[in-house]
């Protein structure tokens, strides 16, 4: 039976968050590809807002995982 440690789970999730971050940037870039003028300006404004929301969510998830990993590695002394 294989056991998975919380650290491995955290590392795997952090890697997944990195991939999702890269995918968010790629999607942003794809939305703008081949657009010009006012179409580009509108798509860029909307796309940038979506990207910032996605990055904020991913960053919050990353911060939670990192804090959890630190707490597991260094539990508070009672």
N, C-alpha and C positions, 0 to 999 in steps of 0.2 A: 504494500500500500504506500502510495506516495503522499508525503505531507508537504503542505505549502506553508511557509512561514509568512507572518504578516509583512516582513521586510520584502520578501519576494513579490507578494501581492502589491505592495506600495511601488516597488520598482517597475513592475509590469504596468501598473496604472499610470505612473509617471511617463513611461515610454509611450503609452497610448495617448496621453495628453499632449506630448510633443508631436506625435503624428497628427492629432486633431488640429493643433495649432498650425502646423505646416499646411494641412488641407484647407483651413480657413483662409490663409493667405493666398493659396492657389485659387480658391473659389473667387476671392475678391479680384484677383488679377484676370481670371477668365471672364468675369462679368464685364470688364472694361475693354477686353480685347476687341479690336476692330471697330470700336466706337470713336466718333469724332464730334467736335463741336458741342452743341447743347445736349445731345444724347449722352456724350461722355460726361459732361458736367453733372447732369442729373443722376446718371448711374453711379458716378464716383461718390457723390454726396450720400446717396442711399446705401451704396455698398460699404462705404467707410463706416457709417453708423452701425450697420449689421456686423461688420468685422469687429468693431470696438466692443459691441455687446458680447460677441462670441469669445473674444480674447479675455474680456473681464470675467466671464463665466469660467473659462478654462483656468485662468489665473487664480480664481477663488478656490477651485477644486485642487489645484496644485498646492496652494498655501495650506489647505486643510490636510492634505496628505503629508506634506513636509512637517507640519506641526505634530501630527500623529506619530510620524516616524521618530522625531526628536524625543517626544514624550516616551515612546516605547524604549528607545535606546538609553534614555536618562530619566527614569521615573523620579517623581518628586520624593524627597527624603521626608519622612514623617517623624 
